[in-house]
Amino acid sequence: MPVAPEPPTAGFRPCVVIPTYNNPATIRAVVSRVREHLPEVVVVDDGSAAPGRDAVAALGREGLAHVTHRERNGGKGAAVKTGFERARALGFSHALQVDADGQHSLEDIPTFLEVARAQPEALVLGAPVYDATAPRGRLIARRITLFWTNFETHGRVIADPMCGFRVYPLHVLGALGSVIDRTGDRMDFDIEVAVRLAWAGVEVVNLPTKVRYLREDEGGVSHFDMLWDNLRIGWLHTRLSTRAVMIQPWIKLARALSRRPPPWRALSSS
């Protein structure tokens, strides 16, 4: 992210970041529901086809969102990172990430923001409570991923690494800029950034939130590629678990011995 890290301003100024790719049937409703709780919304169109691109452009014209269009589809992670950059440029302190497909319980936004305000340096993660609409294959895949993230973080630090409903402290991301820049650009992003922030000493707060998968006739659409995204995630866990065993314990020990505060904490107190 090219924007230089800055300490948080005196005020807590959050926004919502919504990455979208071909969600013309749901994006307006999601933005409208979000604005019932928080009017500042950043929407990143990740190279959608004309219907999705036009739906996002209309939100910008009507003043309902700060809109950024990516020329080509780069993946969810790339779109979220673009959203972080835009949010920081607009002077926001925190970014609440929300998926564009309408599956999240947006009535939980005030709770997530309340926790983020009270713990401004924490990563606030949604811990999904699924109903009968959740595909069995998705649940199995999440259990597998949770097993690996528990291993990588040496404990049950992260309740669900794949949930896209979460609050990021932007000044922490700025202080860890190179770490964040190296995270995956596609569906592997949510997992990797959560693990790497936990490694960096960022406190993780898990909050339960209901998740409902929409039917196709309701506008529900998944861009998860069962082959390539699973391969990316498998390779990601290979790299993270290797680092967790071979390198991360020594880094943790060195930090403990040096007694130096994390970079964002030094930044906040300067």
Secondary structure, DSSP 8 states (H G I E B T S, - for coil): --S------SS--EEEEEEESS-TTTHHHHHHHHHTT---EEEEEES--HHHHHHHHHHHHTTSSEEEEESS---HHHHHHHHHHHHHHTT-SEEEE--TTS-B-GGGHHHHHHHHHHSTTSEEEEEEEE-TTS-HHHHHHHHHHHHHHHHHTTSS--S-TT---EEEEHHHHHHTHHHHHTS-SSTTHHHHHHHHHHHTT--EEEEEEEE----GGGT------TTHHHHHHHHHHHHHHHHHHHTHHHHHHHHHHHT---HHHHHHH-
